[in-house]
Amino acid sequence: MKEYRLASWPELAPPYHRTAYRRMLSDMSHRFVTLPQLAETSGLRRLEVRHFMDMLESRGMLVERESAVTESMFGSLRPFGGWLRRAISSAADGR
């Protein structure tokens, strides 16, 4: 599964002025996140998140990597699983 992080803060067009899109940008500015994580925290449908990510990617504003931890490993531990996944990712990044 791929994870995404924001490379630079974009100027958003009017369709993306909603709080959900700003929340995704904020999440991606702090850490690598997956599409399912973005859909869950923003409250948007996966298709809306995918379109937003495609727009950011076309503008060269995303850093992408393969996830070291699979979603299935921690999916049953929510909300603790989300914290644990982020902690492991941060430790792997050397933070």
N, CA, C and O atoms as CSV, one atom per row, in Angstrom:
chain,resi,resn,atom,element,x,y,z
A,1,MET,N,N,0.845,-1.169,0.000
A,1,MET,CA,C,0.000,0.000,0.000
A,1,MET,C,C,0.894,1.237,0.000
A,1,MET,O,O,1.949,1.250,0.634
A,2,LYS,N,N,0.475,2.244,-0.695
A,2,LYS,CA,C,1.257,3.476,-0.794
A,2,LYS,C,C,0.861,4.454,0.302
A,2,LYS,O,O,-0.280,4.484,0.763
A,3,GLU,N,N,1.838,5.245,0.698
A,3,GLU,CA,C,1.629,6.317,1.660
A,3,GLU,C,C,2.054,7.619,0.996
A,3,GLU,O,O,2.929,7.638,0.130
A,4,TYR,N,N,1.421,8.699,1.418
A,4,TYR,CA,C,1.668,9.998,0.794
A,4,TYR,C,C,1.962,11.050,1.856
A,4,TYR,O,O,1.426,11.022,2.964
A,5,ARG,N,N,2.827,11.970,1.476
A,5,ARG,CA,C,3.136,13.118,2.323
A,5,ARG,C,C,3.171,14.350,1.435
A,5,ARG,O,O,3.544,14.269,0.265
A,6,LEU,N,N,2.787,15.471,1.983
A,6,LEU,CA,C,2.737,16.722,1.234
A,6,LEU,C,C,4.131,17.325,1.102
A,6,LEU,O,O,4.828,17.505,2.100
A,7,ALA,N,N,4.537,17.635,-0.124
A,7,ALA,CA,C,5.847,18.236,-0.381
A,7,ALA,C,C,5.797,19.750,-0.182
A,7,ALA,O,O,6.763,20.342,0.299
A,8,SER,N,N,4.692,20.373,-0.545
A,8,SER,CA,C,4.512,21.810,-0.343
A,8,SER,C,C,3.020,22.109,-0.274
A,8,SER,O,O,2.201,21.389,-0.846
A,9,TRP,N,N,2.682,23.173,0.430
A,9,TRP,CA,C,1.279,23.529,0.631
A,9,TRP,C,C,0.741,24.199,-0.636
A,9,TRP,O,O,1.300,25.195,-1.094
A,10,PRO,N,N,-0.345,23.654,-1.206
A,10,PRO,CA,C,-0.872,24.206,-2.463
A,10,PRO,C,C,-1.884,25.329,-2.242
A,10,PRO,O,O,-2.483,25.451,-1.174
A,11,GLU,N,N,-2.052,26.130,-3.262
A,11,GLU,CA,C,-3.181,27.057,-3.323
A,11,GLU,C,C,-4.353,26.232,-3.839
A,11,GLU,O,O,-4.259,25.620,-4.903
A,12,LEU,N,N,-5.439,26.211,-3.106
A,12,LEU,CA,C,-6.574,25.371,-3.478
A,12,LEU,C,C,-7.604,26.138,-4.297
A,12,LEU,O,O,-7.916,27.294,-4.013
A,13,ALA,N,N,-8.118,25.470,-5.314
A,13,ALA,CA,C,-9.216,26.019,-6.117
A,13,ALA,C,C,-10.496,25.962,-5.282
A,13,ALA,O,O,-10.579,25.169,-4.344
A,14,PRO,N,N,-11.488,26.783,-5.603
A,14,PRO,CA,C,-12.733,26.823,-4.821
A,14,PRO,C,C,-13.386,25.466,-4.516
A,14,PRO,O,O,-13.913,25.301,-3.415
A,15,PRO,N,N,-13.379,24.490,-5.429
A,15,PRO,CA,C,-14.014,23.210,-5.052
A,15,PRO,C,C,-13.335,22.528,-3.856
A,15,PRO,O,O,-13.936,21.668,-3.213
A,16,TYR,N,N,-12.104,22.903,-3.560
A,16,TYR,CA,C,-11.355,22.262,-2.475
A,16,TYR,C,C,-11.230,23.144,-1.230
A,16,TYR,O,O,-10.341,22.916,-0.409
A,17,HIS,N,N,-12.082,24.123,-1.075
A,17,HIS,CA,C,-12.015,25.014,0.083
A,17,HIS,C,C,-12.703,24.445,1.322
A,17,HIS,O,O,-12.744,25.103,2.362
A,18,ARG,N,N,-13.232,23.255,1.223
A,18,ARG,CA,C,-13.923,22.643,2.368
A,18,ARG,C,C,-12.922,22.187,3.434
A,18,ARG,O,O,-11.762,21.903,3.135
A,19,THR,N,N,-13.384,22.126,4.654
A,19,THR,CA,C,-12.556,21.723,5.793
A,19,THR,C,C,-11.951,20.338,5.598
A,19,THR,O,O,-10.815,20.104,6.008
A,20,ALA,N,N,-12.682,19.420,4.983
A,20,ALA,CA,C,-12.185,18.052,4.792
A,20,ALA,C,C,-10.891,18.042,3.982
A,20,ALA,O,O,-9.982,17.268,4.283
A,21,TYR,N,N,-10.799,18.878,2.975
A,21,TYR,CA,C,-9.585,18.927,2.151
A,21,TYR,C,C,-8.419,19.551,2.917
A,21,TYR,O,O,-7.280,19.099,2.800
A,22,ARG,N,N,-8.705,20.574,3.687
A,22,ARG,CA,C,-7.656,21.190,4.499
A,22,ARG,C,C,-7.171,20.217,5.574
A,22,ARG,O,O,-5.986,20.199,5.905
A,23,ARG,N,N,-8.076,19.416,6.115
A,23,ARG,CA,C,-7.705,18.410,7.111
A,23,ARG,C,C,-6.745,17.387,6.498
A,23,ARG,O,O,-5.765,16.994,7.130
A,24,MET,N,N,-7.034,16.956,5.259
A,24,MET,CA,C,-6.132,16.014,4.595
A,24,MET,C,C,-4.767,16.640,4.376
A,24,MET,O,O,-3.747,15.993,4.611
A,25,LEU,N,N,-4.731,17.894,3.927
A,25,LEU,CA,C,-3.454,18.570,3.724
A,25,LEU,C,C,-2.673,18.666,5.032
A,25,LEU,O,O,-1.460,18.455,5.057
A,26,SER,N,N,-3.368,18.980,6.105
A,26,SER,CA,C,-2.714,19.071,7.400
A,26,SER,C,C,-2.121,17.723,7.806
A,26,SER,O,O,-0.975,17.657,8.251
A,27,ASP,N,N,-2.897,16.648,7.655
A,27,ASP,CA,C,-2.406,15.308,7.991
A,27,ASP,C,C,-1.169,14.970,7.168
A,27,ASP,O,O,-0.182,14.462,7.701
A,28,MET,N,N,-1.224,15.251,5.872
A,28,MET,CA,C,-0.111,14.919,4.985
A,28,MET,C,C,1.101,15.823,5.204
A,28,MET,O,O,2.214,15.455,4.830
A,29,SER,N,N,0.906,16.987,5.796
A,29,SER,CA,C,2.049,17.864,6.054
A,29,SER,C,C,2.837,17.405,7.279
A,29,SER,O,O,3.983,17.811,7.473
A,30,HIS,N,N,2.220,16.556,8.106
A,30,HIS,CA,C,2.877,16.083,9.330
A,30,HIS,C,C,3.480,14.694,9.214
A,30,HIS,O,O,4.461,14.389,9.893
A,31,ARG,N,N,2.904,13.835,8.356
A,31,ARG,CA,C,3.350,12.440,8.291
A,31,ARG,C,C,2.874,11.793,6.997
A,31,ARG,O,O,2.028,12.341,6.289
A,32,PHE,N,N,3.420,10.636,6.700
A,32,PHE,CA,C,2.942,9.844,5.581
A,32,PHE,C,C,1.622,9.194,5.978
A,32,PHE,O,O,1.493,8.674,7.086
A,33,VAL,N,N,0.640,9.220,5.077
A,33,VAL,CA,C,-0.670,8.611,5.331
A,33,VAL,C,C,-1.133,7.852,4.086
A,33,VAL,O,O,-0.703,8.148,2.972
A,34,THR,N,N,-2.004,6.880,4.288
A,34,THR,CA,C,-2.562,6.099,3.193
A,34,THR,C,C,-3.896,6.684,2.759
A,34,THR,O,O,-4.482,7.500,3.470
A,35,LEU,N,N,-4.371,6.271,1.602
A,35,LEU,CA,C,-5.691,6.734,1.136
A,35,LEU,C,C,-6.802,6.357,2.109
A,35,LEU,O,O,-7.649,7.199,2.407
A,36,PRO,N,N,-6.833,5.111,2.623
A,36,PRO,CA,C,-7.894,4.794,3.593
A,36,PRO,C,C,-7.839,5.673,4.845
A,36,PRO,O,O,-8.880,6.050,5.382
A,37,GLN,N,N,-6.644,5.996,5.305
A,37,GLN,CA,C,-6.521,6.883,6.463
A,37,GLN,C,C,-7.069,8.266,6.145
A,37,GLN,O,O,-7.769,8.861,6.964
A,38,LEU,N,N,-6.755,8.776,4.967
A,38,LEU,CA,C,-7.261,10.095,4.577
A,38,LEU,C,C,-8.775,10.095,4.459
A,38,LEU,O,O,-9.431,11.043,4.890
A,39,ALA,N,N,-9.335,9.045,3.883
A,39,ALA,CA,C,-10.795,8.957,3.755
A,39,ALA,C,C,-11.444,8.903,5.134
A,39,ALA,O,O,-12.476,9.533,5.367
A,40,GLU,N,N,-10.843,8.157,6.033
A,40,GLU,CA,C,-11.408,8.025,7.381
A,40,GLU,C,C,-11.355,9.330,8.162
A,40,GLU,O,O,-12.344,9.721,8.781
A,41,THR,N,N,-10.211,10.008,8.139
A,41,THR,CA,C,-10.086,11.229,8.935
A,41,THR,C,C,-10.806,12.422,8.324
A,41,THR,O,O,-11.236,13.320,9.049
A,42,SER,N,N,-10.943,12.445,6.996
A,42,SER,CA,C,-11.589,13.588,6.342
A,42,SER,C,C,-13.102,13.454,6.285
A,42,SER,O,O,-13.821,14.453,6.248
A,43,GLY,N,N,-13.584,12.208,6.278
A,43,GLY,CA,C,-15.017,11.984,6.126
A,43,GLY,C,C,-15.467,11.979,4.676
A,43,GLY,O,O,-16.662,11.875,4.398
A,44,LEU,N,N,-14.522,12.089,3.746
A,44,LEU,CA,C,-14.855,12.054,2.323
A,44,LEU,C,C,-14.871,10.619,1.812
A,44,LEU,O,O,-14.295,9.722,2.429
A,45,ARG,N,N,-15.541,10.412,0.672
A,45,ARG,CA,C,-15.522,9.094,0.037
A,45,ARG,C,C,-14.145,8.865,-0.569
A,45,ARG,O,O,-13.430,9.816,-0.887
A,46,ARG,N,N,-13.781,7.608,-0.725
A,46,ARG,CA,C,-12.465,7.273,-1.282
A,46,ARG,C,C,-12.268,7.864,-2.679
A,46,ARG,O,O,-11.163,8.277,-3.032
A,47,LEU,N,N,-13.332,7.903,-3.464
A,47,LEU,CA,C,-13.222,8.469,-4.812
A,47,LEU,C,C,-12.872,9.960,-4.753
A,47,LEU,O,O,-12.051,10.436,-5.536
A,48,GLU,N,N,-13.493,10.693,-3.826
A,48,GLU,CA,C,-13.184,12.115,-3.667
A,48,GLU,C,C,-11.731,12.305,-3.226
A,48,GLU,O,O,-11.039,13.204,-3.705
A,49,VAL,N,N,-11.286,11.458,-2.319
A,49,VAL,CA,C,-9.901,11.527,-1.855
A,49,VAL,C,C,-8.958,11.217,-3.011
A,49,VAL,O,O,-7.947,11.896,-3.188
A,50,ARG,N,N,-9.285,10.189,-3.802
A,50,ARG,CA,C,-8.435,9.802,-4.939
A,50,ARG,C,C,-8.322,10.945,-5.957
A,50,ARG,O,O,-7.235,11.205,-6.473
A,51,HIS,N,N,-9.437,11.628,-6.247
A,51,HIS,CA,C,-9.407,12.764,-7.179
A,51,HIS,C,C,-8.530,13.899,-6.632
A,51,HIS,O,O,-7.764,14.515,-7.372
A,52,PHE,N,N,-8.652,14.159,-5.353
A,52,PHE,CA,C,-7.841,15.197,-4.717
A,52,PHE,C,C,-6.360,14.833,-4.785
A,52,PHE,O,O,-5.522,15.679,-5.098
A,53,MET,N,N,-6.044,13.583,-4.493
A,53,MET,CA,C,-4.656,13.123,-4.541
A,53,MET,C,C,-4.108,13.182,-5.969
A,53,MET,O,O,-2.951,13.549,-6.177
A,54,ASP,N,N,-4.928,12.826,-6.938
A,54,ASP,CA,C,-4.509,12.912,-8.341
A,54,ASP,C,C,-4.179,14.351,-8.724
A,54,ASP,O,O,-3.205,14.600,-9.435
A,55,MET,N,N,-4.991,15.302,-8.250
A,55,MET,CA,C,-4.741,16.710,-8.530
A,55,MET,C,C,-3.415,17.144,-7.908
A,55,MET,O,O,-2.620,17.823,-8.557
A,56,LEU,N,N,-3.175,16.760,-6.663
A,56,LEU,CA,C,-1.920,17.122,-5.999
A,56,LEU,C,C,-0.725,16.475,-6.688
A,56,LEU,O,O,0.321,17.103,-6.854
A,57,GLU,N,N,-0.884,15.224,-7.086
A,57,GLU,CA,C,0.203,14.507,-7.756
A,57,GLU,C,C,0.536,15.144,-9.103
A,57,GLU,O,O,1.708,15.263,-9.463
A,58,SER,N,N,-0.496,15.556,-9.852
A,58,SER,CA,C,-0.261,16.181,-11.158
A,58,SER,C,C,0.481,17.508,-11.022
A,58,SER,O,O,1.142,17.949,-11.963
A,59,ARG,N,N,0.374,18.145,-9.860
A,59,ARG,CA,C,1.061,19.407,-9.602
A,59,ARG,C,C,2.414,19.197,-8.922
A,59,ARG,O,O,3.099,20.164,-8.589
A,60,GLY,N,N,2.797,17.937,-8.716
A,60,GLY,CA,C,4.092,17.628,-8.117
A,60,GLY,C,C,4.200,17.969,-6.648
A,60,GLY,O,O,5.278,18.318,-6.168
A,61,MET,N,N,3.086,17.871,-5.922
A,61,MET,CA,C,3.071,18.279,-4.525
A,61,MET,C,C,3.062,17.120,-3.535
A,61,MET,O,O,2.897,17.334,-2.334
A,62,LEU,N,N,3.237,15.893,-4.027
A,62,LEU,CA,C,3.209,14.732,-3.143
A,62,LEU,C,C,4.536,13.994,-3.165
A,62,LEU,O,O,5.209,13.911,-4.193
A,63,VAL,N,N,4.894,13.462,-2.008
A,63,VAL,CA,C,5.981,12.505,-1.880
A,63,VAL,C,C,5.304,11.174,-1.611
A,63,VAL,O,O,4.417,11.083,-0.763
A,64,GLU,N,N,5.718,10.147,-2.328
A,64,GLU,CA,C,5.050,8.845,-2.255
A,64,GLU,C,C,6.061,7.779,-1.859
A,64,GLU,O,O,7.223,7.832,-2.261
A,65,ARG,N,N,5.604,6.799,-1.057
A,65,ARG,CA,C,6.447,5.662,-0.704
A,65,ARG,C,C,5.568,4.450,-0.463
A,65,ARG,O,O,4.360,4.568,-0.259
A,66,GLU,N,N,6.190,3.290,-0.488
A,66,GLU,CA,C,5.487,2.059,-0.146
A,66,GLU,C,C,5.428,1.960,1.372
A,66,GLU,O,O,6.406,2.252,2.060
A,67,SER,N,N,4.294,1.555,1.883
A,67,SER,CA,C,4.107,1.425,3.320
A,67,SER,C,C,4.918,0.257,3.864
A,67,SER,O,O,4.906,-0.837,3.300
A,68,ALA,N,N,5.623,0.501,4.970
A,68,ALA,CA,C,6.376,-0.560,5.627
A,68,ALA,C,C,5.461,-1.427,6.472
A,68,ALA,O,O,5.776,-2.584,6.750
A,69,VAL,N,N,4.327,-0.869,6.881
A,69,VAL,CA,C,3.367,-1.577,7.733
A,69,VAL,C,C,2.065,-1.695,6.970
A,69,VAL,O,O,1.536,-0.695,6.485
A,70,THR,N,N,1.542,-2.907,6.859
A,70,THR,CA,C,0.291,-3.095,6.138
A,70,THR,C,C,-0.895,-2.721,7.007
A,70,THR,O,O,-0.862,-2.871,8.228
A,71,GLU,N,N,-1.933,-2.238,6.365
A,71,GLU,CA,C,-3.161,-1.829,7.052
A,71,GLU,C,C,-3.764,-2.995,7.826
A,71,GLU,O,O,-4.292,-2.803,8.921
A,72,SER,N,N,-3.691,-4.184,7.274
A,72,SER,CA,C,-4.337,-5.340,7.904
A,72,SER,C,C,-3.698,-5.711,9.233
A,72,SER,O,O,-4.353,-6.317,10.081
A,73,MET,N,N,-2.417,-5.355,9.435
A,73,MET,CA,C,-1.748,-5.701,10.682
A,73,MET,C,C,-2.381,-5.006,11.882
A,73,MET,O,O,-2.398,-5.559,12.981
A,74,PHE,N,N,-2.900,-3.801,11.679
A,74,PHE,CA,C,-3.414,-3.024,12.793
A,74,PHE,C,C,-4.883,-2.636,12.650
A,74,PHE,O,O,-5.417,-1.919,13.497
A,75,GLY,N,N,-5.533,-3.095,11.604
A,75,GLY,CA,C,-6.913,-2.704,11.345
A,75,GLY,C,C,-7.877,-3.059,12.462
A,75,GLY,O,O,-8.829,-2.319,12.712
A,76,SER,N,N,-7.647,-4.183,13.141
A,76,SER,CA,C,-8.570,-4.607,14.186
A,76,SER,C,C,-8.291,-3.933,15.524
A,76,SER,O,O,-9.028,-4.161,16.484
A,77,LEU,N,N,-7.268,-3.125,15.614
A,77,LEU,CA,C,-6.890,-2.492,16.870
A,77,LEU,C,C,-7.317,-1.035,16.973
A,77,LEU,O,O,-6.824,-0.322,17.847
A,78,ARG,N,N,-8.207,-0.573,16.121
A,78,ARG,CA,C,-8.591,0.836,16.117
A,78,ARG,C,C,-9.197,1.235,17.432
A,78,ARG,O,O,-9.911,0.417,18.013
A,79,PRO,N,N,-8.976,2.421,17.954
A,79,PRO,CA,C,-8.101,3.470,17.445
A,79,PRO,C,C,-6.632,3.273,17.824
A,79,PRO,O,O,-5.765,3.977,17.307
A,80,PHE,N,N,-6.347,2.341,18.708
A,80,PHE,CA,C,-4.972,2.091,19.109
A,80,PHE,C,C,-4.094,1.718,17.918
A,80,PHE,O,O,-2.919,2.084,17.880
A,81,GLY,N,N,-4.648,0.998,16.951
A,81,GLY,CA,C,-3.891,0.578,15.773
A,81,GLY,C,C,-3.374,1.753,14.967
A,81,GLY,O,O,-2.260,1.707,14.446
A,82,GLY,N,N,-4.183,2.819,14.859
A,82,GLY,CA,C,-3.751,4.006,14.128
A,82,GLY,C,C,-2.570,4.679,14.806
A,82,GLY,O,O,-1.616,5.096,14.149
A,83,TRP,N,N,-2.641,4.782,16.127
A,83,TRP,CA,C,-1.532,5.374,16.869
A,83,TRP,C,C,-0.277,4.516,16.729
A,83,TRP,O,O,0.816,5.032,16.498
A,84,LEU,N,N,-0.444,3.213,16.871
A,84,LEU,CA,C,0.687,2.291,16.775
A,84,LEU,C,C,1.324,2.335,15.391
A,84,LEU,O,O,2.549,2.325,15.270
A,85,ARG,N,N,0.501,2.385,14.350
A,85,ARG,CA,C,1.002,2.450,12.976
A,85,ARG,C,C,1.823,3.728,12.770
A,85,ARG,O,O,2.891,3.690,12.159
A,86,ARG,N,N,1.324,4.851,13.277
A,86,ARG,CA,C,2.056,6.113,13.137
A,86,ARG,C,C,3.356,6.083,13.937
A,86,ARG,O,O,4.379,6.593,13.479
A,87,ALA,N,N,3.323,5.486,15.130
A,87,ALA,CA,C,4.529,5.402,15.961
A,87,ALA,C,C,5.597,4.562,15.290
A,87,ALA,O,O,6.776,4.917,15.312
A,88,ILE,N,N,5.197,3.463,14.701
A,88,ILE,CA,C,6.150,2.599,14.008
A,88,ILE,C,C,6.703,3.308,12.773
A,88,ILE,O,O,7.901,3.232,12.502
A,89,SER,N,N,5.846,3.992,12.029
A,89,SER,CA,C,6.293,4.727,10.847
A,89,SER,C,C,7.273,5.821,11.223
A,89,SER,O,O,8.280,6.015,10.541
A,90,SER,N,N,6.987,6.544,12.309
A,90,SER,CA,C,7.878,7.612,12.760
A,90,SER,C,C,9.220,7.043,13.188
A,90,SER,O,O,10.266,7.625,12.898
A,91,ALA,N,N,9.197,5.905,13.877
A,91,ALA,CA,C,10.443,5.282,14.318
A,91,ALA,C,C,11.261,4.824,13.109
A,91,ALA,O,O,12.488,4.922,13.113
A,92,ALA,N,N,10.586,4.330,12.088
A,92,ALA,CA,C,11.279,3.877,10.879
A,92,ALA,C,C,11.895,5.047,10.123
A,92,ALA,O,O,12.919,4.892,9.457
A,93,ASP,N,N,11.268,6.221,10.225
A,93,ASP,CA,C,11.788,7.417,9.564
A,93,ASP,C,C,12.915,8.057,10.350
A,93,ASP,O,O,13.569,8.977,9.859
A,94,GLY,N,N,13.155,7.578,11.576
A,94,GLY,CA,C,14.228,8.126,12.419
A,94,GLY,C,C,13.843,9.358,13.183
A,94,GLY,O,O,14.706,10.160,13.538
A,95,ARG,N,N,12.550,9.532,13.450
A,95,ARG,CA,C,12.100,10.722,14.212
A,95,ARG,C,C,12.015,10.428,15.666
A,95,ARG,O,O,11.658,11.304,16.453
